[in-house]
Amino acid sequence: MEQLFSRLASYENEMVEIRRHLHQNPELSFEEVETPAFIAAYHEKLGLDVRTGVGGRGVVATLRGGKPGKTVAIRADFDALPIQEENDSPYKSKVPGVMHACGHDGHTATLLVLAKVLTEMKDDLEGNVVFIHQHAEELAPGGAIAMIEDGCLDGVDVIYGTHLWATMSTGTIGYRSGPVMAAADSFTVKVQGKGGHGAQPHKTKDSIVIGAQLVSNLQQIVSRRVNPLDAAVVSVGAFEAKNAFNVIADTAKLTGTVRTFKEEVRVAIEKEIDRIAKGTCLASDASYEYVFKRGYPAVVNHKEDTEFVVDVARKVPGVLQLEEIEPQMGGEDYAYYLEKVPGTFFFTGAEDAEWEETYPHHHPKFKINEEALLIAANLLGATTLAYLKQNAEKKVELTK
């Protein structure tokens, strides 16, 4: 373990350089070309077994240890967001309107250097490590499900992943057993009324008024139709009914998001939106079209594996605090991996106490404290080694 930490520390500058290179050259979900090529070339240089085009644009590299044992998978995502960066740093994005505003560049840099170190230690590894580099996490249906269907988890016994978290102090590891991130769904309601002159509203079926009533009525779902002990969100994010100032629009379109943890709550809300849209439009003699699009399921961490990571984290350099966090309403397609194999997904704090202001993920001024990269690599690497060693010892005991 000490050898792991020492080697990772010696490559910290390389980790930062990789992250900055990726930050300068971001690529959008399902449009990644140069990023997966860069990742594959790095792993090929290490001599690992590399598969490209996994599930579309994913990359999977396999390290086979010198001794038999279990197989651990570690996942990092590498897509960026359609955001114009507003930071003024020497490594700011070179691509107009595209930015790594969620830390995926850091995730990738962490995993690549960890692969390098573990490869240097492969003769002593008591099992195998699969490095899953996933495309398109930011845009449903995401890259995870396609990569799984393409075999990225074949033979894997456990999976670990982390998210650099810019609103959590560097040195803090956030963990939670059970549901940790929400199912993320979207919906669209198109209200069909009857347009007309703004001076003669009595001759119209005002879609804007109906839409406004619908926005208000939808607020009753969480407050009055969902058990107060169950977390849920129904948010309308866009209301479109553009027209001239003196014209009543005949159509209005509402789009929004639904976040839940329990499947039964998810199903109930899907039905409630339809019921409320139907009633609201019926009251004004209008019609509607409704589409509910399921996104990622909830991320549900396995208890034993989460506790294992927490136990390992107590001995990892750079980890100053362990925090059992509240469930997050953000979504992540890491959920699909945990539906297939045991594992956990934790948060690595990346906030710098000296910053004047901390910006959230997906913000044009988002940034991370690069010291968090080494902490993430230390914990992912230490957990991997500890898991392989523990299971190798169990096998020895069983053969006695």
TINU-433577 format. One line per field, with one value per residue (C-alpha): residue number from 1; residue in three letters; x, y, z. Coordinates in nm, 3 decimals. Each point is the difference from the previous one (the first is absolute). Example, Ala and Ser with C-alpha at 12.3 -4.5 7.8 and 13.67 -1.06 7.14 Angstrom:
2
nr (1 | 2)
rest (ALA | SER)
east (1.230 | 0.137)
north (-0.450 | 0.344)
up (0.780 | -0.066)
***
This chain:
400
nr (1 | 2 | 3 | 4 | 5 | 6 | 7 | 8 | 9 | 10 | 11 | 12 | 13 | 14 | 15 | 16 | 17 | 18 | 19 | 20 | 21 | 22 | 23 | 24 | 25 | 26 | 27 | 28 | 29 | 30 | 31 | 32 | 33 | 34 | 35 | 36 | 37 | 38 | 39 | 40 | 41 | 42 | 43 | 44 | 45 | 46 | 47 | 48 | 49 | 50 | 51 | 52 | 53 | 54 | 55 | 56 | 57 | 58 | 59 | 60 | 61 | 62 | 63 | 64 | 65 | 66 | 67 | 68 | 69 | 70 | 71 | 72 | 73 | 74 | 75 | 76 | 77 | 78 | 79 | 80 | 81 | 82 | 83 | 84 | 85 | 86 | 87 | 88 | 89 | 90 | 91 | 92 | 93 | 94 | 95 | 96 | 97 | 98 | 99 | 100 | 101 | 102 | 103 | 104 | 105 | 106 | 107 | 108 | 109 | 110 | 111 | 112 | 113 | 114 | 115 | 116 | 117 | 118 | 119 | 120 | 121 | 122 | 123 | 124 | 125 | 126 | 127 | 128 | 129 | 130 | 131 | 132 | 133 | 134 | 135 | 136 | 137 | 138 | 139 | 140 | 141 | 142 | 143 | 144 | 145 | 146 | 147 | 148 | 149 | 150 | 151 | 152 | 153 | 154 | 155 | 156 | 157 | 158 | 159 | 160 | 161 | 162 | 163 | 164 | 165 | 166 | 167 | 168 | 169 | 170 | 171 | 172 | 173 | 174 | 175 | 176 | 177 | 178 | 179 | 180 | 181 | 182 | 183 | 184 | 185 | 186 | 187 | 188 | 189 | 190 | 191 | 192 | 193 | 194 | 195 | 196 | 197 | 198 | 199 | 200 | 201 | 202 | 203 | 204 | 205 | 206 | 207 | 208 | 209 | 210 | 211 | 212 | 213 | 214 | 215 | 216 | 217 | 218 | 219 | 220 | 221 | 222 | 223 | 224 | 225 | 226 | 227 | 228 | 229 | 230 | 231 | 232 | 233 | 234 | 235 | 236 | 237 | 238 | 239 | 240 | 241 | 242 | 243 | 244 | 245 | 246 | 247 | 248 | 249 | 250 | 251 | 252 | 253 | 254 | 255 | 256 | 257 | 258 | 259 | 260 | 261 | 262 | 263 | 264 | 265 | 266 | 267 | 268 | 269 | 270 | 271 | 272 | 273 | 274 | 275 | 276 | 277 | 278 | 279 | 280 | 281 | 282 | 283 | 284 | 285 | 286 | 287 | 288 | 289 | 290 | 291 | 292 | 293 | 294 | 295 | 296 | 297 | 298 | 299 | 300 | 301 | 302 | 303 | 304 | 305 | 306 | 307 | 308 | 309 | 310 | 311 | 312 | 313 | 314 | 315 | 316 | 317 | 318 | 319 | 320 | 321 | 322 | 323 | 324 | 325 | 326 | 327 | 328 | 329 | 330 | 331 | 332 | 333 | 334 | 335 | 336 | 337 | 338 | 339 | 340 | 341 | 342 | 343 | 344 | 345 | 346 | 347 | 348 | 349 | 350 | 351 | 352 | 353 | 354 | 355 | 356 | 357 | 358 | 359 | 360 | 361 | 362 | 363 | 364 | 365 | 366 | 367 | 368 | 369 | 370 | 371 | 372 | 373 | 374 | 375 | 376 | 377 | 378 | 379 | 380 | 381 | 382 | 383 | 384 | 385 | 386 | 387 | 388 | 389 | 390 | 391 | 392 | 393 | 394 | 395 | 396 | 397 | 398 | 399 | 400)
rest (MET | GLU | GLN | LEU | PHE | SER | ARG | LEU | ALA | SER | TYR | GLU | ASN | GLU | MET | VAL | GLU | ILE | ARG | ARG | HIS | LEU | HIS | GLN | ASN | PRO | GLU | LEU | SER | PHE | GLU | GLU | VAL | GLU | THR | PRO | ALA | PHE | ILE | ALA | ALA | TYR | HIS | GLU | LYS | LEU | GLY | LEU | ASP | VAL | ARG | THR | GLY | VAL | GLY | GLY | ARG | GLY | VAL | VAL | ALA | THR | LEU | ARG | GLY | GLY | LYS | PRO | GLY | LYS | THR | VAL | ALA | ILE | ARG | ALA | ASP | PHE | ASP | ALA | LEU | PRO | ILE | GLN | GLU | GLU | ASN | ASP | SER | PRO | TYR | LYS | SER | LYS | VAL | PRO | GLY | VAL | MET | HIS | ALA | CYS | GLY | HIS | ASP | GLY | HIS | THR | ALA | THR | LEU | LEU | VAL | LEU | ALA | LYS | VAL | LEU | THR | GLU | MET | LYS | ASP | ASP | LEU | GLU | GLY | ASN | VAL | VAL | PHE | ILE | HIS | GLN | HIS | ALA | GLU | GLU | LEU | ALA | PRO | GLY | GLY | ALA | ILE | ALA | MET | ILE | GLU | ASP | GLY | CYS | LEU | ASP | GLY | VAL | ASP | VAL | ILE | TYR | GLY | THR | HIS | LEU | TRP | ALA | THR | MET | SER | THR | GLY | THR | ILE | GLY | TYR | ARG | SER | GLY | PRO | VAL | MET | ALA | ALA | ALA | ASP | SER | PHE | THR | VAL | LYS | VAL | GLN | GLY | LYS | GLY | GLY | HIS | GLY | ALA | GLN | PRO | HIS | LYS | THR | LYS | ASP | SER | ILE | VAL | ILE | GLY | ALA | GLN | LEU | VAL | SER | ASN | LEU | GLN | GLN | ILE | VAL | SER | ARG | ARG | VAL | ASN | PRO | LEU | ASP | ALA | ALA | VAL | VAL | SER | VAL | GLY | ALA | PHE | GLU | ALA | LYS | ASN | ALA | PHE | ASN | VAL | ILE | ALA | ASP | THR | ALA | LYS | LEU | THR | GLY | THR | VAL | ARG | THR | PHE | LYS | GLU | GLU | VAL | ARG | VAL | ALA | ILE | GLU | LYS | GLU | ILE | ASP | ARG | ILE | ALA | LYS | GLY | THR | CYS | LEU | ALA | SER | ASP | ALA | SER | TYR | GLU | TYR | VAL | PHE | LYS | ARG | GLY | TYR | PRO | ALA | VAL | VAL | ASN | HIS | LYS | GLU | ASP | THR | GLU | PHE | VAL | VAL | ASP | VAL | ALA | ARG | LYS | VAL | PRO | GLY | VAL | LEU | GLN | LEU | GLU | GLU | ILE | GLU | PRO | GLN | MET | GLY | GLY | GLU | ASP | TYR | ALA | TYR | TYR | LEU | GLU | LYS | VAL | PRO | GLY | THR | PHE | PHE | PHE | THR | GLY | ALA | GLU | ASP | ALA | GLU | TRP | GLU | GLU | THR | TYR | PRO | HIS | HIS | HIS | PRO | LYS | PHE | LYS | ILE | ASN | GLU | GLU | ALA | LEU | LEU | ILE | ALA | ALA | ASN | LEU | LEU | GLY | ALA | THR | THR | LEU | ALA | TYR | LEU | LYS | GLN | ASN | ALA | GLU | LYS | LYS | VAL | GLU | LEU | THR | LYS)
east (0.000 | 0.283 | 0.156 | -0.328 | -0.020 | 0.366 | -0.023 | -0.324 | 0.152 | 0.297 | -0.239 | -0.222 | 0.133 | -0.076 | -0.353 | -0.050 | 0.151 | -0.238 | -0.297 | 0.097 | 0.053 | -0.346 | -0.147 | 0.136 | -0.141 | -0.352 | -0.242 | -0.378 | -0.194 | -0.022 | 0.243 | 0.320 | 0.278 | 0.335 | -0.060 | -0.056 | 0.294 | 0.221 | -0.118 | 0.053 | 0.349 | 0.099 | -0.113 | 0.155 | 0.334 | -0.034 | -0.041 | -0.356 | -0.271 | -0.202 | -0.347 | -0.120 | -0.344 | -0.158 | -0.370 | 0.069 | 0.289 | 0.112 | 0.345 | 0.071 | 0.353 | 0.075 | 0.297 | 0.067 | 0.185 | 0.290 | -0.205 | -0.351 | -0.291 | -0.313 | -0.064 | -0.059 | -0.143 | 0.057 | -0.203 | 0.063 | -0.203 | 0.154 | -0.265 | -0.043 | -0.295 | -0.139 | 0.113 | 0.219 | 0.279 | 0.038 | 0.313 | 0.316 | 0.263 | 0.293 | -0.166 | -0.356 | -0.204 | 0.112 | -0.335 | -0.266 | -0.315 | 0.139 | 0.147 | 0.091 | -0.233 | -0.052 | 0.347 | 0.003 | 0.342 | 0.125 | -0.167 | 0.177 | 0.342 | -0.035 | -0.083 | 0.276 | 0.276 | -0.141 | 0.016 | 0.363 | 0.092 | -0.195 | 0.165 | 0.340 | -0.117 | -0.175 | 0.230 | -0.126 | -0.366 | -0.221 | -0.260 | -0.097 | -0.106 | -0.234 | 0.017 | -0.333 | 0.017 | -0.357 | -0.130 | -0.321 | -0.088 | -0.155 | -0.262 | -0.264 | -0.010 | 0.366 | 0.294 | -0.013 | -0.288 | 0.144 | 0.345 | -0.151 | -0.188 | 0.333 | 0.160 | 0.195 | -0.108 | 0.061 | 0.192 | -0.007 | -0.059 | -0.029 | 0.004 | 0.117 | -0.040 | 0.035 | -0.118 | 0.218 | -0.233 | 0.077 | -0.236 | 0.159 | 0.329 | 0.317 | 0.095 | -0.362 | -0.144 | -0.379 | -0.164 | -0.339 | -0.146 | -0.321 | -0.147 | 0.256 | -0.104 | -0.349 | -0.171 | -0.002 | -0.297 | -0.140 | -0.347 | -0.163 | -0.358 | -0.121 | -0.320 | -0.215 | -0.237 | -0.139 | 0.190 | -0.137 | 0.029 | 0.118 | -0.290 | -0.255 | 0.098 | -0.358 | 0.029 | 0.309 | 0.117 | 0.305 | 0.277 | 0.223 | -0.260 | -0.069 | 0.373 | 0.048 | -0.279 | 0.164 | 0.336 | -0.177 | -0.206 | 0.305 | 0.137 | -0.271 | 0.156 | 0.292 | -0.182 | -0.327 | 0.035 | 0.339 | 0.065 | 0.192 | 0.255 | 0.085 | 0.230 | -0.121 | 0.037 | -0.225 | 0.148 | -0.113 | 0.315 | -0.136 | -0.326 | -0.016 | -0.281 | 0.176 | -0.222 | -0.060 | -0.097 | -0.359 | -0.061 | -0.131 | 0.198 | -0.186 | 0.268 | 0.227 | 0.266 | 0.121 | 0.307 | 0.138 | 0.170 | -0.109 | 0.239 | -0.084 | 0.162 | -0.279 | -0.138 | -0.358 | 0.031 | 0.147 | -0.296 | -0.254 | 0.141 | 0.001 | -0.373 | -0.074 | 0.150 | -0.226 | -0.306 | 0.061 | 0.074 | -0.322 | -0.209 | 0.155 | -0.051 | -0.350 | -0.103 | 0.089 | -0.125 | 0.354 | 0.190 | 0.351 | 0.282 | 0.209 | 0.335 | 0.181 | 0.355 | 0.181 | 0.361 | 0.250 | -0.125 | 0.105 | 0.358 | -0.029 | 0.324 | 0.054 | 0.038 | 0.293 | 0.205 | -0.069 | 0.111 | 0.311 | 0.099 | -0.058 | 0.220 | 0.279 | -0.033 | 0.099 | 0.357 | 0.033 | 0.229 | -0.189 | -0.328 | -0.071 | -0.368 | -0.264 | -0.354 | -0.317 | -0.184 | -0.368 | -0.136 | 0.066 | -0.281 | 0.243 | 0.005 | 0.281 | 0.000 | 0.249 | -0.330 | -0.002 | 0.331 | -0.131 | -0.307 | 0.232 | 0.283 | 0.070 | 0.180 | -0.023 | 0.027 | 0.151 | 0.083 | 0.350 | 0.002 | 0.166 | -0.076 | 0.285 | -0.047 | 0.187 | -0.246 | -0.198 | -0.303 | -0.085 | -0.199 | -0.221 | 0.031 | -0.119 | 0.082 | 0.211 | 0.247 | 0.015 | 0.343 | 0.161 | 0.293 | 0.245 | 0.137 | -0.315 | 0.125 | 0.268 | -0.242 | -0.247 | 0.276 | 0.128 | -0.341 | -0.101 | 0.339 | 0.007 | -0.354 | 0.094 | 0.309 | -0.182 | -0.286 | 0.231 | 0.214 | -0.298 | -0.155 | 0.334 | 0.038 | -0.356 | 0.087 | 0.311 | -0.202 | -0.257 | 0.269 | 0.155)
north (0.000 | 0.241 | -0.078 | 0.097 | 0.333 | 0.081 | -0.073 | 0.195 | 0.300 | -0.010 | 0.023 | 0.275 | 0.258 | -0.232 | -0.044 | 0.377 | 0.038 | -0.260 | 0.165 | 0.340 | -0.143 | -0.154 | 0.319 | 0.198 | -0.249 | -0.093 | -0.205 | -0.025 | -0.317 | -0.244 | 0.220 | -0.114 | -0.088 | 0.133 | -0.069 | -0.377 | -0.016 | 0.172 | -0.238 | -0.311 | 0.108 | 0.055 | -0.348 | -0.163 | 0.156 | -0.168 | -0.333 | -0.064 | -0.182 | 0.283 | -0.004 | 0.311 | 0.091 | -0.181 | 0.078 | 0.267 | 0.216 | -0.157 | -0.140 | -0.300 | -0.095 | -0.320 | -0.055 | -0.365 | -0.044 | -0.237 | -0.212 | -0.146 | 0.168 | 0.210 | 0.275 | 0.362 | 0.261 | 0.373 | 0.244 | 0.357 | 0.209 | 0.236 | 0.213 | 0.376 | 0.243 | 0.261 | 0.292 | 0.299 | 0.011 | 0.328 | -0.086 | 0.184 | -0.270 | -0.096 | -0.335 | 0.121 | -0.172 | 0.060 | -0.113 | 0.275 | -0.091 | -0.324 | -0.046 | -0.261 | 0.144 | -0.314 | -0.143 | -0.280 | 0.114 | -0.058 | -0.340 | -0.111 | 0.132 | -0.176 | -0.335 | 0.017 | 0.064 | -0.259 | -0.250 | 0.092 | -0.061 | -0.324 | -0.123 | 0.062 | -0.217 | -0.267 | -0.289 | 0.031 | 0.054 | -0.282 | 0.033 | 0.227 | 0.362 | 0.127 | 0.372 | 0.118 | 0.334 | 0.098 | 0.243 | 0.204 | 0.004 | 0.345 | -0.083 | -0.273 | -0.284 | 0.035 | -0.224 | -0.238 | -0.221 | -0.046 | -0.083 | -0.258 | -0.158 | -0.011 | -0.199 | 0.252 | -0.178 | -0.354 | -0.185 | 0.299 | -0.076 | 0.355 | 0.358 | 0.325 | 0.356 | 0.353 | 0.346 | 0.303 | 0.230 | 0.370 | 0.102 | -0.235 | 0.091 | -0.165 | -0.287 | -0.098 | -0.326 | -0.010 | -0.340 | -0.160 | -0.350 | -0.051 | 0.272 | 0.276 | 0.167 | 0.032 | -0.143 | 0.282 | 0.016 | 0.269 | 0.094 | 0.216 | 0.128 | 0.180 | 0.196 | 0.049 | 0.290 | 0.249 | 0.313 | 0.341 | 0.375 | 0.121 | 0.247 | -0.282 | -0.262 | -0.125 | -0.145 | -0.203 | -0.289 | 0.166 | -0.261 | 0.226 | 0.036 | -0.374 | -0.073 | 0.234 | -0.178 | -0.332 | 0.115 | 0.096 | -0.318 | -0.222 | 0.133 | -0.195 | -0.332 | 0.009 | 0.199 | -0.195 | -0.326 | -0.132 | -0.132 | 0.273 | -0.265 | -0.070 | 0.239 | 0.127 | 0.299 | 0.124 | 0.307 | 0.182 | 0.126 | 0.153 | 0.163 | 0.079 | 0.204 | 0.273 | 0.235 | 0.365 | 0.218 | 0.037 | -0.361 | -0.279 | -0.315 | -0.312 | -0.236 | -0.006 | -0.259 | -0.082 | -0.214 | -0.107 | -0.260 | -0.255 | -0.134 | -0.296 | -0.286 | -0.256 | -0.169 | 0.016 | 0.377 | 0.033 | -0.185 | 0.196 | 0.338 | -0.101 | -0.074 | 0.312 | 0.237 | -0.153 | 0.021 | 0.365 | 0.101 | -0.167 | 0.170 | 0.343 | -0.007 | -0.145 | 0.291 | 0.242 | -0.215 | -0.050 | -0.316 | -0.111 | -0.237 | -0.160 | -0.177 | -0.141 | -0.106 | -0.223 | 0.089 | -0.166 | -0.208 | 0.083 | -0.073 | -0.255 | -0.081 | -0.348 | 0.010 | -0.241 | 0.164 | 0.351 | -0.097 | -0.160 | 0.325 | 0.199 | -0.238 | 0.026 | 0.381 | 0.035 | -0.100 | 0.196 | 0.306 | 0.323 | -0.121 | 0.234 | -0.066 | -0.261 | 0.134 | -0.202 | 0.222 | 0.055 | -0.144 | 0.226 | 0.086 | 0.008 | -0.300 | -0.229 | -0.296 | -0.174 | -0.140 | -0.258 | -0.153 | -0.046 | -0.177 | -0.265 | -0.046 | 0.097 | 0.326 | 0.358 | 0.358 | 0.262 | 0.370 | 0.145 | 0.359 | 0.247 | 0.341 | 0.232 | 0.189 | 0.298 | 0.057 | 0.322 | -0.174 | -0.362 | -0.067 | -0.307 | -0.271 | 0.099 | 0.367 | 0.202 | 0.076 | -0.354 | -0.111 | -0.261 | -0.006 | -0.223 | -0.134 | -0.213 | -0.206 | -0.172 | -0.062 | -0.165 | -0.213 | -0.100 | -0.116 | -0.179 | -0.171 | -0.094 | -0.139 | -0.209 | -0.146 | -0.064 | -0.179 | -0.224 | -0.083 | -0.072 | -0.240 | -0.169 | -0.063 | -0.140 | -0.242 | -0.115 | -0.058 | -0.204 | -0.227 | -0.078)
up (0.000 | 0.085 | -0.337 | -0.167 | 0.181 | -0.067 | -0.371 | -0.043 | 0.175 | -0.236 | -0.297 | 0.142 | -0.246 | -0.291 | 0.132 | 0.005 | -0.348 | -0.143 | 0.165 | -0.142 | -0.348 | 0.007 | 0.143 | -0.294 | -0.250 | 0.116 | -0.210 | 0.034 | 0.082 | -0.293 | -0.195 | 0.170 | -0.246 | 0.115 | 0.369 | -0.031 | -0.243 | 0.258 | 0.272 | -0.212 | -0.104 | 0.364 | 0.103 | -0.306 | 0.091 | 0.340 | -0.177 | 0.118 | -0.193 | -0.152 | -0.161 | -0.179 | -0.129 | 0.294 | 0.000 | -0.261 | 0.119 | 0.327 | 0.080 | 0.222 | 0.107 | 0.193 | 0.228 | 0.082 | 0.327 | 0.053 | 0.239 | -0.034 | 0.173 | -0.035 | -0.255 | 0.103 | -0.238 | 0.042 | -0.207 | -0.115 | -0.246 | -0.255 | -0.177 | 0.034 | -0.001 | -0.246 | 0.218 | -0.085 | 0.259 | 0.190 | 0.197 | -0.094 | 0.045 | -0.226 | -0.068 | -0.066 | -0.269 | -0.357 | -0.140 | -0.022 | 0.190 | 0.144 | 0.347 | 0.256 | 0.265 | 0.207 | 0.071 | -0.258 | -0.119 | 0.355 | 0.021 | -0.317 | 0.106 | 0.335 | -0.160 | -0.261 | 0.251 | 0.238 | -0.287 | -0.054 | 0.362 | 0.033 | -0.321 | 0.158 | 0.292 | -0.208 | 0.098 | 0.357 | -0.087 | 0.126 | -0.273 | -0.288 | -0.046 | -0.272 | -0.076 | -0.144 | -0.179 | -0.076 | -0.258 | 0.012 | 0.368 | -0.032 | -0.261 | 0.028 | -0.089 | 0.099 | -0.076 | 0.296 | -0.113 | -0.349 | 0.140 | 0.235 | -0.290 | -0.185 | 0.282 | 0.207 | 0.320 | -0.119 | 0.271 | 0.238 | 0.370 | 0.137 | -0.132 | 0.158 | -0.117 | 0.132 | -0.094 | 0.070 | 0.194 | -0.024 | 0.281 | 0.254 | 0.167 | -0.127 | 0.229 | 0.065 | -0.133 | -0.027 | 0.016 | 0.048 | -0.008 | -0.192 | -0.227 | -0.046 | -0.329 | -0.144 | -0.305 | -0.255 | -0.239 | -0.229 | -0.121 | -0.264 | -0.007 | -0.310 | 0.056 | -0.310 | 0.035 | -0.251 | -0.091 | -0.081 | 0.045 | 0.338 | 0.006 | -0.033 | 0.255 | 0.030 | -0.350 | 0.086 | 0.217 | 0.146 | 0.010 | 0.210 | 0.274 | -0.010 | 0.010 | 0.294 | 0.189 | -0.082 | 0.142 | 0.321 | 0.017 | -0.047 | 0.328 | 0.181 | -0.099 | 0.243 | 0.268 | -0.006 | -0.191 | 0.118 | 0.350 | 0.188 | 0.102 | -0.367 | -0.184 | -0.338 | -0.230 | -0.282 | -0.169 | -0.314 | -0.166 | -0.320 | -0.109 | -0.371 | -0.162 | -0.192 | -0.197 | -0.082 | 0.295 | -0.117 | -0.105 | 0.223 | -0.070 | -0.102 | 0.139 | 0.301 | 0.085 | 0.349 | 0.062 | 0.334 | 0.212 | 0.259 | 0.266 | 0.223 | 0.191 | 0.027 | -0.312 | 0.131 | 0.049 | -0.348 | -0.154 | 0.205 | -0.105 | -0.366 | 0.028 | 0.208 | -0.257 | -0.263 | 0.226 | 0.091 | -0.360 | -0.111 | 0.267 | -0.050 | -0.375 | 0.028 | 0.223 | -0.281 | -0.287 | -0.131 | -0.099 | 0.083 | -0.092 | 0.276 | -0.020 | 0.304 | -0.079 | 0.246 | 0.062 | 0.233 | 0.293 | 0.355 | 0.104 | 0.280 | 0.180 | 0.141 | 0.378 | 0.038 | -0.273 | 0.130 | 0.349 | -0.150 | -0.175 | 0.319 | 0.198 | -0.259 | -0.018 | 0.366 | -0.094 | -0.325 | -0.028 | -0.065 | 0.148 | 0.290 | 0.059 | -0.076 | -0.036 | -0.036 | -0.244 | -0.070 | -0.326 | -0.299 | -0.243 | -0.294 | -0.235 | -0.116 | -0.238 | 0.229 | 0.130 | -0.279 | 0.113 | 0.353 | -0.134 | -0.147 | 0.252 | 0.363 | 0.063 | 0.117 | -0.125 | 0.231 | -0.013 | 0.024 | 0.126 | -0.237 | 0.149 | 0.091 | 0.327 | -0.148 | -0.284 | 0.034 | -0.146 | -0.077 | -0.316 | -0.037 | -0.261 | -0.350 | 0.065 | -0.252 | 0.283 | 0.137 | 0.117 | 0.222 | 0.237 | -0.186 | 0.328 | 0.009 | -0.296 | 0.208 | 0.286 | -0.240 | -0.153 | 0.344 | 0.118 | -0.319 | -0.015 | 0.368 | -0.017 | -0.303 | 0.165 | 0.327 | -0.175 | -0.203 | 0.302 | 0.225 | -0.249 | -0.068 | 0.376 | 0.016 | -0.279 | 0.186 | 0.317 | -0.190 | -0.146 | 0.338)
***
